[in-house]
Amino acid sequence: MTGETTVRTAGRIHGRSAQRAAVRALLDELPARGGHLVVTGEPGLGRTTLLDWAARAYRSGPVLRLAPGPGATATSGELLGSLRTVTSTAPLLVCVDDAHLWDARARAALAGPAQRLRPAGRTGVLLSVAGHRALDAEFARLPLVRLDPLTPPAAADLLDDLTDGTVAPAVRDLLVAEAEGNPALLHALLRRLSPAELRGHLPLSGPAADSTVLAEVAGAASAGDDEGAGDLLLTVAAAVRASHGPDADVGLVLDAVRRLRPASRPAPLPDPLPGQLALTGGRLRFHSELVRRTVHAAAAPDRRRDAHRALADALEQGDGAGPLPVLLHRSWSGAGPAPAPRLADRLASAADDATVTAPHGLRATAYTRAAELTADAATRAARYTAAAEQALLAGRPERARPLLAAARDGAAPAAVRGRAELVRGLTELGDGPVGDAHQTLLLAASLLAPDAPAAAETAALAAADAAWAAGDLRTCLDALAPGPPGGGGPGPNGPAVHRDTTAPHPARTLAAVVREHRIGMRALLEGRLDRASAPLGQVVERGRTDDGPERLLRSAAAALLLGDVDAARRGGARALAAARQLGSDTLVPRALEYLAYAELRAGRHPQARAHAEEGLRTALRAGQRNTAAHHRAVLALAASIEEDPDAVARHVAAALATARRHGLAQVTTLAEWATARADLGRGRPHAAADRLGLLVLPGPGRGHFAVWRLAVPCFVEAAVLAGRHEDTREVLADFADWAAFGADPQAAAQLARCHALLAPPDRADALYRRALARHDEAGGDFERARTALLHGKWLRRRRRPGEARGLLGTALAGFDRCGAGVWAAQARGELRALGALSDAADTGTLTRLTPQQLRIARHVAEGATNREVALTLAVSTRTVDYHLRKVFAALGVRSRLELARLVEQAEQAEPVEKTGARP
């Protein structure tokens, strides 16, 4: 080492919004009643930091901070003595750090009813419990909040916060990968590096996360009680390193332990197990991945090699083990870092074999180890690139980036460098400025064109995807320009940099799909639908029988371009199933993105929301902030039709935070449209027209070229209601061209509705009826209900109540069916104005509630407090309060008892699914 860096404290807590919301719910409820909350997580994840935040945030009374002394178990006497020192009768917050270190009586007291701890007043108990061991029985029934490792983007944000963004990008990527989401480990790694190393002026000396720094964070959690326990821990740690998941077969581990100690009597699995381990379904795992890494790294080198050798021997004599785990254990059992060409070739060959069943993460490990054992620089670069590709497919871009940096160090031919740039560009496309991704992918295409033309086409199409995301039509068309004909190409596990030019059949199929998609997409953007339909239709048709996730994703995308929403939903669903089956964590969020957009286009907002919620979680886990921003835009659009402006604002703010940093024009347009649609639904046409005008009116600030037309019907409605009829003429002419184009099944009906809004009275009625007939052809509850609502309003104002009542009732039913609470309220108000809906008749059904309101109503009807509902739904108590007020107003009830009776009566009369979805 060349020195140490002083690391300052982070300015904010990163990646813990859900956990802070749960703690805030406890604090908000404390003035009214006591309660408990247990915070758990492995060493270094920030349990103490969260307790510190709670102590600072609590303002309703005193705070008592308790923690056991160093190396000692705290007793119940010490607990009671500390409580007696609090003389205030105000609500008390008790924060207990490392509660697992207190004795049994103290743990029982902490877990018991809060009033027993302090009969004189209300008490809230916030406990911190270690997550590297099983949860104590006393705490098992208490509400629990788990701290998971930070997502890679959150860890990167923390690193930038700690260093003011001065760390060199390559060093930053390495530190994020090595820390694996552990904030304390990230701090420790930073402290060990000098400023020159952090800025990339000096190379890093040795592995970043070695045994010393790991032990510093893990503390005593990784120590075994005796030699036998130490052997078991080491063997499990070594076995998991080459396994398909976080655990290892107990039979394999015991066999290897016996081989480690051949002179001793064969011993069964110890009872009890070492506290660091758990046994489930014949599989052994560590409670904490940090502890597992520490056990492995801290073992004596010869003992560690012995463990890997024993595991390799055991696997070879067992049944069903694939070649990769055996070869990996053999490679780790050798002495020293010297090249081993034959073993490296065997590892790379096994990782390359598509018939070998292995997840992408294990293939990445095998390629990495093969590269480490390879002497030839060009071959080593190719293997590091293959490892990066597999890491990206496994949803670990933070692992892919350092591997790409290692590949760049090698003197490689143009084809290998092109493959590396392709993987780098795809990584940036998922999490980075899309302009940078575009340039990287164009470089990849130029490097690949001479020797790998199909891979060059893949890179060019990905470059077009980047330009599409940026909203740059000219650049997108340039990237889609005709390229070299294909031959070869990526295989079922992605573009395989290590393969020769003989491509398997699935690769040739994907190459054809890429060519057809490129040709059709360019023709579509040039306005030549006649030339776009055939190639895009072929891509869609392939998706009916294909089973490769990449090809199915292209099929879903092509279907969306053609406006074939049903085919897009089928292709997206099949792509999702295929990605899950292959274990490709990087493709799952993308498949969910296409599914969510297809459901939105079909007007199925609850289904779109469900896919987007899952897509957001998987995208954040996979380090794909750009994909996560797309899912947040979908969630904002789905929420915009519900009576929940807070949810719209929350999703829009999060989407725009990424979109503005990474140049995502498509996401920006969708998010702004969601805000405007929420304004329109809540009866604020002026605000909606102002916002939508920036998106749809001609000018340099117009929204994304493939999205702004979708927002035109909303703008026309808002502009007419705001008295800005003249602003609609030019955009309506453009929208008429779009409707004639045929790529949007709803556009013809929406165009007729827009003309009806602008038409004189003698023509409006016929135009509304034409719009409804077109809706019947296209389908989609939400858009049809909007047209029926506008037509019903028009008829009511012209004193045609009989006709208006039928249309408004139809609109209300359609809005209820798709969860459009804010629009249903408009329909309900119109029906009341007609006298067709009395207040008494309007309080006997739950269908007018949004899905979130319905979930909250049911929990409250079952007797849950607001804090308990907040913990169950992972929201704040304030959010529950807000929704509950809306529930009371919508249902016309004044107490929780009335609500319980109404819910019971409504569900007996008209059963509703308990999931919170509408029937």
Number of C-alpha atoms within 10 A of each C-alpha: 10 13 11 15 18 14 14 12 11 16 9 10 15 18 20 15 12 16 20 20 18 25 26 23 25 28 28 18 18 23 18 11 18 20 24 23 22 22 26 22 21 25 24 22 22 22 23 18 12 20 22 14 15 20 19 10 12 17 13 14 16 17 19 16 15 18 16 18 9 7 7 10 15 22 17 18 12 14 21 14 11 13 16 11 9 14 9 11 14 15 22 25 28 21 23 23 22 19 25 23 19 22 15 17 14 21 21 16 16 24 22 16 16 19 15 13 20 16 10 13 17 22 28 25 24 26 26 24 27 22 22 23 19 14 13 15 12 17 21 12 10 15 15 18 19 16 20 17 23 22 22 26 21 21 24 22 18 26 23 15 18 21 18 12 14 14 21 14 15 16 18 24 21 18 27 28 23 20 23 19 24 22 23 18 26 25 22 20 22 24 17 20 20 19 19 17 22 23 17 16 11 12 11 16 10 8 8 19 21 15 16 12 18 24 22 14 23 23 14 11 22 23 19 18 10 9 9 14 17 17 22 24 28 26 29 30 29 25 27 22 22 23 19 17 12 18 22 24 18 18 15 19 29 20 19 27 25 19 19 20 13 10 8 9 8 13 11 8 13 10 6 7 13 18 17 20 21 15 14 10 7 10 16 22 23 24 20 22 18 24 27 26 23 27 26 22 20 17 15 10 14 11 16 22 20 21 29 29 23 26 30 25 17 22 21 16 10 12 8 8 15 14 17 24 26 20 22 25 24 18 23 19 21 15 10 8 10 11 15 15 15 11 18 26 17 16 27 23 17 20 27 19 11 12 8 13 15 20 21 25 27 23 29 28 22 30 32 25 22 30 30 17 21 22 14 14 15 19 21 25 29 29 30 32 36 35 33 34 35 32 28 30 28 24 27 24 29 26 26 29 26 23 26 24 20 19 27 19 12 17 16 18 13 17 22 27 25 29 28 27 26 31 30 24 27 24 25 25 27 23 23 21 20 28 19 16 27 30 16 23 31 24 20 30 30 17 23 25 21 12 15 26 22 28 30 30 30 26 31 29 26 26 33 27 19 30 26 23 27 25 23 16 18 12 16 25 19 14 26 25 13 14 16 13 14 19 18 24 31 23 21 19 19 18 21 22 26 19 16 9 11 11 15 13 13 18 24 19 19 25 25 22 25 26 24 20 25 28 20 28 28 21 20 20 18 13 13 14 17 11 16 24 19 14 20 29 19 17 28 29 17 18 28 14 11 18 18 22 28 24 26 32 29 27 30 31 28 30 27 23 21 25 19 22 23 16 22 31 25 20 34 31 19 24 31 24 17 21 25 16 11 19 18 23 22 26 26 25 30 26 30 29 27 29 30 32 27 28 24 22 23 24 20 20 28 23 19 26 23 15 23 29 19 16 26 24 13 22 31 22 21 28 23 27 25 27 26 29 27 32 32 28 31 31 30 32 27 28 29 30 28 28 25 20 17 14 17 25 18 13 23 26 18 16 29 24 13 22 27 13 12 22 22 27 23 21 30 27 26 27 29 25 30 28 23 28 29 28 22 24 23 19 16 16 24 19 18 27 27 15 18 28 24 17 27 27 18 12 9 8 11 15 27 23 18 15 18 21 23 19 22 26 20 21 31 27 23 29 23 19 17 16 13 14 15 10 16 22 12 12 20 20 12 13 23 16 12 18 19 11 17 15 19 20 21 24 26 22 25 27 23 23 29 26 17 24 23 17 14 10 12 8 12 20 17 14 21 25 18 17 27 23 15 21 23 13 12 18 15 20 22 25 21 26 29 22 26 27 26 21 26 28 21 19 19 20 10 11 11 13 18 13 13 25 23 15 23 31 22 18 29 26 18 23 29 25 22 25 27 28 25 26 28 31 21 20 28 20 15 22 24 15 12 17 12 17 16 13 11 9 9 15 17 16 17 24 21 27 27 28 20 17 24 23 18 24 25 18 19 21 19 15 13 15 16 22 26 21 22 24 24 14 15 17 20 22 25 17 15 24 15 13 21 20 13 17 22 17 12 17 21 17 17 12 9 16 14 15 21 19 12 20 22 16 14 17 14 10 11 12 12 15 9 11 9 17 18 19 11
